[in-house]
Amino acid sequence: MSTTTLSPPPESTAITPSTRRFQRKREELIDAAIDLLNREGVRGMTLAAVAARVGLLPTGISYYFKRKEDLAAACFTRTLEELRGMAEQAAQEPTRRDRATRFWDLFVSARRQIMMGARPDMAMLEHSRVMGSPHADLIFKGVVDLFRSMQALFLDADPAPTGRRRRGGVRGFILLSQALWAIAWLYRYDPEDTERAGRWADDILAGGLAAPGRSIEVGRPLDLAALKPVAGEPARDAFFEAATAVINEHGYHGASVDKIAARANATKGAFYHHHEAKDDVVVECFRRTLSVFRRSQNAATASCPDGWSRLCSATEALIRYDRSEHGPLLKMSSISGLPQCMRTGLVGEWLRVADRFAAIISDGIVDGSIRPVDPSIAAEMLLGIIHSAPDLHALVPELAPAEAYSRYARLFLLGLFREVAAE
């Protein structure tokens, strides 16, 4: 950390009680907005609801934020700055392993404080997908700056060769995406148990899941066409595929019938001819993706001899499927933006998919192909890898899509630091 002493601000820019009050109220608005944004998404967060949380009239917010999009952007920007601050603190540690562990400890500690109500929550960055220009450009710049800080944790001070810098970028992306994904599963632990859960996750990040002597093992690749949900009427299926892509890009609230119909090259009237309501289509999109997960797990279990090879085979197939003509898979983080009446049942189905992966991992621990880990935490982290794989190219463009599994999933499954000595 820098020890530079800052000079007092000039008298004309000194902080006055009125500016302190302004900043306090502004932060209160961001706190309230983040809570609503995480529950309802950007589209569902209203200025009236935020104002009510802090005791303002809706018109009073305009003194602090002119538009709802300005407030949402402030939520995302603050979270990006907080995460970057953790990365900068972690960068003070002497080794790559120490730096990664330090960042993870800082993040888990922050989540624990949030769960205890001791500090404000962070915005779920998934919701920033719906932001338009100029806010989207500002947020993406913040994401890139954060990613560069994460990448630096895995690089030494000397200029790194291109290959090592790329691997540092992939490792940084894994660590960051796992932190963001952990928001979705850490909440299931009591605050006093988050430290233990964090230690297990850190151990999995460092050492992977493979038992000593095991490498990535994928036998005959699973047939992606066989993983696809049973085809129905072509026109109906076209709307499901279009809706999946639109929800991934714009979230539940931003996925209008107009956008879905346009993506399917159809009219709004054609949509309603085949489907009664948007929500029916959204629920079916989630269930179709869950079906692909279950089919991959079943196919890997039927064709592979042990837990480790089943895990490798299913993971490889799901990442390939998402990028194939059969994809994409629906981003399951979109569940957070659904109305509660739709969310509950889908969350239960998603947890059963996670439990199925945990069972495969448990079987692998018993048969000796997977090293001893917490199966439930390992399963959640694996789902995070599958979920975030499509975003890798945006931040590590030099990594060809075909390498997503061999480089990205391999590093997670074998451990971020298993191959460091050879670099």
C-alpha positions as CSV (number, residue, x, y, z in Angstrom):
1,M,0.0,0.0,0.0
2,S,1.2,3.5,-0.8
3,T,2.5,5.6,2.2
4,T,2.3,8.9,0.3
5,T,1.0,11.7,2.6
6,L,-1.8,13.6,0.9
7,S,-1.8,17.4,1.3
8,P,-5.1,19.0,2.6
9,P,-7.4,20.0,-0.2
10,P,-7.4,23.7,-1.2
11,E,-10.0,25.7,0.7
12,S,-12.2,25.9,-2.4
13,T,-12.5,22.1,-2.5
14,A,-12.6,21.4,1.2
15,I,-15.2,18.9,2.4
16,T,-18.0,20.8,4.2
17,P,-20.8,19.4,6.3
18,S,-23.2,19.9,3.4
19,T,-21.0,17.9,1.0
20,R,-20.6,15.2,3.7
21,R,-24.4,15.0,4.0
22,F,-24.7,14.8,0.2
23,Q,-22.2,11.9,0.1
24,R,-23.9,10.1,3.0
25,K,-27.3,10.3,1.3
26,R,-25.9,9.3,-2.0
27,E,-24.3,6.2,-0.5
28,E,-27.6,5.4,1.3
29,L,-29.4,5.6,-2.1
30,I,-26.8,3.2,-3.6
31,D,-27.2,0.8,-0.7
32,A,-30.9,0.8,-1.1
33,A,-30.7,0.5,-4.9
34,I,-28.3,-2.5,-4.7
35,D,-30.7,-4.4,-2.5
36,L,-33.5,-3.8,-5.0
37,L,-31.3,-4.3,-8.0
38,N,-30.1,-7.7,-6.8
39,R,-33.7,-8.8,-6.2
40,E,-35.4,-7.3,-9.2
41,G,-32.7,-6.5,-11.8
42,V,-32.1,-3.1,-13.4
43,R,-35.5,-3.1,-15.1
44,G,-37.4,-3.9,-11.9
45,M,-35.6,-1.4,-9.7
46,T,-37.6,1.8,-9.6
47,L,-36.6,5.2,-8.3
48,A,-39.9,5.3,-6.3
49,A,-39.0,2.1,-4.5
50,V,-35.4,3.4,-3.8
51,A,-36.7,6.7,-2.6
52,A,-39.1,5.0,-0.2
53,R,-36.2,3.0,1.3
54,V,-34.4,6.2,2.3
55,G,-37.3,8.5,3.2
56,L,-37.2,10.7,0.1
57,L,-39.9,11.7,-2.4
58,P,-39.2,10.2,-5.8
59,T,-38.4,13.6,-7.2
60,G,-35.8,14.1,-4.5
61,I,-33.5,11.5,-6.0
62,S,-32.9,13.7,-9.0
63,Y,-30.7,15.9,-6.8
64,Y,-28.3,12.9,-6.6
65,F,-29.0,10.9,-9.7
66,K,-30.7,12.3,-12.8
67,R,-32.0,9.0,-14.1
68,K,-32.4,5.4,-12.9
69,E,-29.6,4.3,-15.2
70,D,-27.2,6.7,-13.5
71,L,-28.1,5.2,-10.1
72,A,-27.7,1.6,-11.4
73,A,-24.3,2.5,-13.0
74,A,-23.2,3.9,-9.6
75,C,-24.1,0.6,-8.0
76,F,-22.1,-1.5,-10.4
77,T,-19.2,1.0,-10.3
78,R,-18.9,0.9,-6.5
79,T,-18.9,-2.9,-6.6
80,L,-16.2,-3.0,-9.2
81,E,-14.1,-0.6,-7.2
82,E,-14.5,-2.7,-4.0
83,L,-13.4,-5.8,-5.8
84,R,-10.5,-4.0,-7.4
85,G,-9.5,-2.7,-4.0
86,M,-9.4,-6.3,-2.7
87,A,-7.2,-7.3,-5.7
88,E,-4.8,-4.4,-5.0
89,Q,-4.5,-5.4,-1.3
90,A,-3.9,-9.0,-2.3
91,A,-1.2,-7.8,-4.8
92,Q,1.1,-7.0,-1.8
93,E,1.6,-10.7,-1.0
94,P,4.9,-12.2,-2.2
95,T,3.8,-15.2,-4.2
96,R,1.0,-16.0,-6.7
97,R,-0.5,-18.6,-4.3
98,D,-0.4,-16.1,-1.4
99,R,-2.0,-13.4,-3.6
100,A,-4.8,-15.6,-4.8
101,T,-5.6,-16.8,-1.2
102,R,-5.5,-13.2,0.1
103,F,-8.0,-12.0,-2.5
104,W,-10.3,-15.0,-1.7
105,D,-10.0,-14.4,2.0
106,L,-10.9,-10.7,1.6
107,F,-13.9,-11.6,-0.5
108,V,-15.3,-14.3,1.8
109,S,-14.8,-12.0,4.8
110,A,-16.7,-9.2,3.0
111,R,-19.6,-11.7,2.2
112,R,-19.7,-12.7,5.9
113,Q,-20.0,-9.1,7.0
114,I,-22.7,-8.6,4.4
115,M,-24.6,-11.6,5.7
116,M,-24.3,-10.3,9.3
117,G,-25.6,-6.8,8.2
118,A,-22.3,-5.2,9.1
119,R,-21.7,-3.7,5.7
120,P,-23.7,-2.9,2.5
121,D,-24.2,-5.6,-0.1
122,M,-22.4,-5.6,-3.5
123,A,-24.3,-5.4,-6.8
124,M,-24.7,-8.6,-8.8
125,L,-22.7,-7.7,-11.9
126,E,-24.7,-10.1,-14.0
127,H,-27.5,-7.5,-14.0
128,S,-25.2,-5.0,-15.8
129,R,-25.8,-6.8,-19.0
130,V,-28.9,-4.8,-19.7
131,M,-27.2,-1.4,-19.4
132,G,-27.1,0.7,-22.6
133,S,-24.6,3.3,-23.7
134,P,-22.9,5.3,-22.3
135,H,-23.2,3.5,-19.0
136,A,-22.4,0.1,-20.5
137,D,-19.1,1.4,-21.8
138,L,-18.1,2.8,-18.4
139,I,-19.1,-0.4,-16.7
140,F,-17.2,-2.6,-19.2
141,K,-14.1,-0.4,-18.7
142,G,-14.4,-1.0,-15.0
143,V,-14.7,-4.8,-15.6
144,V,-11.6,-4.7,-17.8
145,D,-9.6,-2.7,-15.1
146,L,-10.7,-5.2,-12.5
147,F,-9.7,-8.1,-14.7
148,R,-6.3,-6.7,-15.3
149,S,-5.8,-6.4,-11.5
150,M,-6.9,-10.0,-11.1
151,Q,-4.5,-11.1,-13.9
152,A,-1.6,-9.3,-12.2
153,L,-2.1,-11.5,-9.1
154,F,-0.8,-14.5,-11.2
155,L,2.1,-12.7,-12.9
156,D,5.6,-11.8,-11.5
157,A,7.1,-8.4,-11.7
158,D,9.2,-9.1,-14.7
159,P,7.5,-9.0,-18.1
160,A,5.8,-12.3,-18.7
161,P,5.9,-14.2,-22.0
162,T,2.7,-14.1,-24.0
163,G,1.8,-17.7,-23.0
164,R,2.2,-17.1,-19.3
165,R,0.3,-13.8,-19.5
166,R,-2.6,-15.6,-21.2
167,R,-2.5,-18.3,-18.5
168,G,-2.4,-15.6,-15.9
169,G,-5.5,-14.0,-17.6
170,V,-7.4,-17.3,-17.5
171,R,-6.4,-17.9,-13.8
172,G,-7.5,-14.4,-13.0
173,F,-10.8,-14.9,-14.7
174,I,-11.4,-18.2,-12.9
175,L,-10.7,-16.5,-9.5
176,L,-12.9,-13.5,-10.3
177,S,-15.8,-15.6,-11.7
178,Q,-15.7,-18.0,-8.8
179,A,-16.0,-15.1,-6.4
180,L,-19.0,-13.7,-8.2
181,W,-20.6,-17.1,-8.4
182,A,-20.0,-17.7,-4.7
183,I,-22.5,-15.0,-4.0
184,A,-25.1,-17.5,-5.2
185,W,-24.1,-20.3,-2.9
186,L,-22.4,-18.8,0.2
187,Y,-25.7,-17.4,1.4
188,R,-26.8,-21.0,2.3
189,Y,-24.2,-21.1,5.1
190,D,-24.6,-19.5,8.4
191,P,-22.2,-16.5,8.8
192,E,-20.0,-18.4,11.3
193,D,-19.6,-21.2,8.7
194,T,-18.5,-19.0,5.8
195,E,-14.8,-19.1,6.9
196,R,-14.8,-22.9,6.7
197,A,-16.6,-22.9,3.3
198,G,-14.1,-20.3,2.1
199,R,-11.1,-22.5,3.1
200,W,-12.6,-25.5,1.2
201,A,-13.1,-23.3,-1.8
202,D,-9.6,-21.9,-1.7
203,D,-8.2,-25.4,-1.4
204,I,-10.2,-26.5,-4.5
205,L,-9.1,-23.5,-6.4
206,A,-5.4,-24.2,-5.6
207,G,-5.4,-28.0,-5.9
208,G,-8.3,-28.9,-8.2
209,L,-10.4,-32.0,-7.9
210,A,-8.2,-34.7,-9.5
211,A,-6.6,-37.3,-7.3
212,P,-2.8,-37.5,-7.6
213,G,-1.7,-38.9,-10.9
214,R,-5.0,-38.2,-12.7
215,S,-5.2,-36.0,-15.8
216,I,-8.1,-34.7,-17.8
217,E,-9.9,-37.8,-19.0
218,V,-12.6,-37.5,-21.6
219,G,-13.3,-40.6,-23.5
220,R,-15.6,-40.6,-26.5
221,P,-17.2,-37.1,-26.5
222,L,-20.8,-37.2,-25.6
223,D,-23.3,-36.7,-28.5
224,L,-24.4,-33.1,-28.2
225,A,-27.5,-33.7,-30.2
226,A,-28.6,-36.4,-27.7
227,L,-28.4,-33.8,-24.9
228,K,-30.9,-31.5,-26.6
229,P,-34.4,-31.4,-25.1
230,V,-36.9,-33.4,-27.0
231,A,-38.0,-31.4,-30.1
232,G,-41.5,-30.2,-30.2
233,E,-43.2,-28.0,-32.8
234,P,-40.4,-26.2,-34.7
235,A,-42.0,-22.8,-34.4
236,R,-42.4,-23.2,-30.6
237,D,-38.8,-24.4,-30.3
238,A,-37.6,-21.4,-32.3
239,F,-39.1,-19.1,-29.7
240,F,-37.5,-21.0,-26.8
241,E,-34.1,-20.8,-28.5
242,A,-34.6,-17.1,-29.2
243,A,-35.8,-16.4,-25.7
244,T,-32.8,-18.1,-24.2
245,A,-30.4,-15.9,-26.1
246,V,-32.4,-12.7,-25.3
247,I,-32.6,-13.5,-21.6
248,N,-28.8,-14.1,-21.5
249,E,-28.2,-10.7,-23.1
250,H,-30.9,-8.6,-21.4
251,G,-32.0,-10.5,-18.3
252,Y,-35.6,-11.4,-17.4
253,H,-37.0,-7.9,-17.2
254,G,-35.2,-6.8,-20.4
255,A,-36.4,-9.8,-22.4
256,S,-39.5,-8.4,-24.0
257,V,-41.9,-10.3,-26.2
258,D,-40.9,-7.9,-29.0
259,K,-37.2,-8.7,-28.6
260,I,-37.9,-12.5,-28.5
261,A,-40.1,-12.4,-31.6
262,A,-37.5,-10.3,-33.5
263,R,-34.7,-12.8,-32.5
264,A,-36.9,-15.6,-33.8
265,N,-37.6,-13.7,-37.1
266,A,-41.3,-13.7,-36.2
267,T,-44.0,-11.3,-35.3
268,K,-45.4,-10.6,-31.9
269,G,-48.7,-12.1,-33.1
270,A,-46.9,-15.3,-34.0
271,F,-45.4,-15.4,-30.5
272,Y,-48.8,-15.3,-28.9
273,H,-50.2,-17.8,-31.4
274,H,-47.8,-20.4,-30.0
275,H,-47.4,-19.2,-26.4
276,E,-49.9,-17.7,-24.0
277,A,-47.5,-15.5,-22.0
278,K,-43.8,-14.5,-21.8
279,D,-43.5,-16.1,-18.3
280,D,-44.5,-19.5,-19.6
281,V,-41.7,-19.3,-22.2
282,V,-39.1,-18.2,-19.6
283,V,-39.9,-21.0,-17.3
284,E,-39.7,-23.5,-20.1
285,C,-36.3,-22.1,-21.2
286,F,-34.9,-22.7,-17.7
287,R,-36.3,-26.2,-17.7
288,R,-34.8,-27.0,-21.1
289,T,-31.4,-25.9,-19.9
290,L,-31.8,-28.0,-16.7
291,S,-32.7,-30.9,-18.9
292,V,-29.4,-30.6,-20.8
293,F,-27.5,-30.6,-17.5
294,R,-29.3,-33.8,-16.4
295,R,-28.8,-35.5,-19.7
296,S,-25.1,-34.8,-19.7
297,Q,-24.8,-36.1,-16.2
298,N,-26.7,-39.3,-17.1
299,A,-24.7,-39.9,-20.3
300,A,-21.4,-39.4,-18.5
301,T,-22.4,-41.7,-15.7
302,A,-23.4,-44.4,-18.2
303,S,-20.3,-44.2,-20.4
304,C,-17.4,-43.5,-17.9
305,P,-15.9,-45.8,-15.3
306,D,-15.3,-43.5,-12.3
307,G,-16.3,-40.2,-10.8
308,W,-13.4,-38.3,-12.2
309,S,-13.9,-39.3,-15.8
310,R,-17.6,-38.7,-15.5
311,L,-17.0,-35.2,-14.1
312,C,-14.5,-34.4,-17.0
313,S,-16.9,-35.8,-19.6
314,A,-20.0,-33.9,-18.4
315,T,-18.1,-30.6,-18.0
316,E,-16.6,-30.9,-21.5
317,A,-19.9,-31.7,-23.1
318,L,-21.8,-28.8,-21.4
319,I,-19.1,-26.2,-22.4
320,R,-19.1,-27.6,-26.0
321,Y,-22.9,-27.6,-26.1
322,D,-23.2,-23.9,-25.1
323,R,-21.0,-22.9,-28.0
324,S,-22.5,-25.3,-30.5
325,E,-25.5,-25.0,-32.9
326,H,-27.6,-26.6,-30.2
327,G,-26.8,-23.8,-27.7
328,P,-26.8,-21.5,-25.9
329,L,-27.6,-22.7,-22.4
330,L,-29.6,-20.3,-20.3
331,K,-27.5,-18.5,-17.7
332,M,-28.8,-19.8,-14.5
333,S,-27.8,-16.6,-12.7
334,S,-30.9,-15.1,-14.4
335,I,-33.0,-16.8,-11.8
336,S,-32.2,-14.0,-9.4
337,G,-34.2,-11.6,-11.6
338,L,-37.4,-13.7,-11.7
339,P,-40.5,-12.9,-9.7
340,Q,-40.6,-14.9,-6.5
341,C,-43.5,-17.1,-7.7
342,M,-41.4,-18.3,-10.6
343,R,-38.1,-18.4,-8.8
344,T,-38.8,-20.9,-6.0
345,G,-39.5,-24.0,-8.1
346,L,-36.7,-23.4,-10.5
347,V,-34.2,-22.9,-7.7
348,G,-35.2,-26.3,-6.3
349,E,-34.6,-27.9,-9.7
350,W,-31.2,-26.2,-10.0
351,L,-30.2,-27.3,-6.6
352,R,-31.0,-30.9,-7.6
353,V,-28.6,-30.5,-10.6
354,A,-25.9,-29.3,-8.1
355,D,-26.6,-32.3,-5.9
356,R,-26.2,-34.6,-8.8
357,F,-22.7,-33.2,-9.4
358,A,-22.0,-33.5,-5.7
359,A,-23.0,-37.2,-5.9
360,I,-20.6,-37.8,-8.8
361,I,-17.8,-36.1,-6.9
362,S,-18.6,-38.1,-3.8
363,D,-18.4,-41.3,-5.9
364,G,-15.1,-40.2,-7.2
365,I,-13.7,-39.6,-3.7
366,V,-14.9,-43.1,-2.7
367,D,-13.3,-44.8,-5.8
368,G,-10.1,-42.8,-5.4
369,S,-10.2,-40.8,-8.7
370,I,-11.1,-37.5,-7.0
371,R,-9.2,-36.1,-4.0
372,P,-11.0,-35.5,-0.7
373,V,-12.9,-32.2,-1.0
374,D,-16.3,-30.9,0.2
375,P,-18.5,-32.3,-2.5
376,S,-21.3,-29.7,-2.2
377,I,-18.9,-26.8,-2.5
378,A,-16.9,-28.5,-5.3
379,A,-20.2,-29.0,-7.3
380,E,-21.2,-25.3,-6.9
381,M,-17.8,-24.2,-8.1
382,L,-17.9,-26.5,-11.1
383,L,-21.3,-25.0,-12.0
384,G,-19.7,-21.6,-11.8
385,I,-17.0,-22.7,-14.3
386,I,-19.7,-23.9,-16.8
387,H,-21.8,-20.8,-16.2
388,S,-18.9,-18.3,-16.8
389,A,-17.2,-20.1,-19.7
390,P,-19.1,-18.1,-22.4
391,D,-17.7,-14.8,-21.0
392,L,-14.1,-15.8,-21.1
393,H,-13.5,-14.7,-24.7
394,A,-14.5,-11.1,-23.9
395,L,-11.6,-10.7,-21.5
396,V,-9.1,-13.2,-22.9
397,P,-9.8,-12.7,-26.7
398,E,-6.5,-14.4,-27.6
399,L,-7.9,-17.7,-26.3
400,A,-9.7,-19.4,-29.2
401,P,-13.2,-20.7,-28.4
402,A,-12.1,-24.2,-29.0
403,E,-9.6,-23.8,-26.2
404,A,-12.2,-22.9,-23.6
405,Y,-12.4,-26.4,-22.2
406,S,-8.7,-27.5,-22.6
407,R,-7.4,-24.3,-21.0
408,Y,-10.1,-22.9,-18.8
409,A,-11.9,-26.0,-17.4
410,R,-8.6,-27.9,-17.2
411,L,-7.1,-25.2,-15.0
412,F,-10.0,-25.4,-12.6
413,L,-10.3,-29.2,-12.6
414,L,-6.6,-29.8,-12.1
415,G,-6.0,-26.7,-9.9
416,L,-4.7,-23.2,-10.5
417,F,-1.3,-24.0,-9.1
418,R,-0.7,-27.6,-10.1
419,E,1.3,-26.5,-13.2
420,V,2.8,-23.2,-11.8
421,A,6.2,-24.8,-11.2
422,A,6.5,-25.8,-14.8
423,E,5.9,-22.2,-16.0
